[in-house]
Every structure is written in structure tokens, then in C-alpha cells.
Amino acid sequence: MLWDFVLSDVVRVEDIARGDLERIQLLMEQYTDLPMDFADASLVVLAERHRIFKVFTTDRRGFSVFRPRNVEAFEIFP
């Protein structure tokens, strides 16, 4: 069941810090042509914070274009 998965140790729920909001806004402005929404920008910021650049997403269109700091591009799967 989904909630069992979410409540397991496999998933970590992160807070968006006040300091992240400026970066989120910048990303949303940078990618207005896609457009990048708040959820996408938040995921990019959290990936940057934790240096996670391999992502599982069905949004290949967006995440193949988004450029996080410290890496040339996300590695997308499946």
C-alpha cells in the first residue's frame, strides 16, 4: 500500500527551508518556457542540497532540461 511505503524508512520527507525559496523562485523564472512548477523546483533544490542527481520520474521532458548545480544533468530512470 502507498502509505506503508511512505511511512517506511525508504522514503524521507524533507522540509523546504526559508533559504530554499529564493533558489526555487529563480529556477521557476529560468524555466518558464516548460513551465517548471513549485513542486519541480523544490525537487531540484532538494536534489542539489543532498547531491542526488539520479531521479525516478515520468517527467522526462522537464527533468532532461533542468540543470541542477554541481552536475551537468540529471540521470533519469526508468
Stockholm file with secondary structure:
# STOCKHOLM 1.0

chainA/1-78         MLWDFVLSDVVRVEDIARGDLERIQLLMEQYTDLPMDFADASLVVLAERHRIFKVFTTDRRGFSVFRPRNVEAFEIFP
#=GR chainA/1-78 SS CHHHHHHSTTCCCCCCCTTHHHHHHHHHHHTTTTTCCHHHHHHHHHHHHHTCCEEECSCHHHHTTCCCTTSSSCEEEC
#=GC SS_cons        CHHHHHHSTTCCCCCCCTTHHHHHHHHHHHTTTTTCCHHHHHHHHHHHHHTCCEEECSCHHHHTTCCCTTSSSCEEEC
//
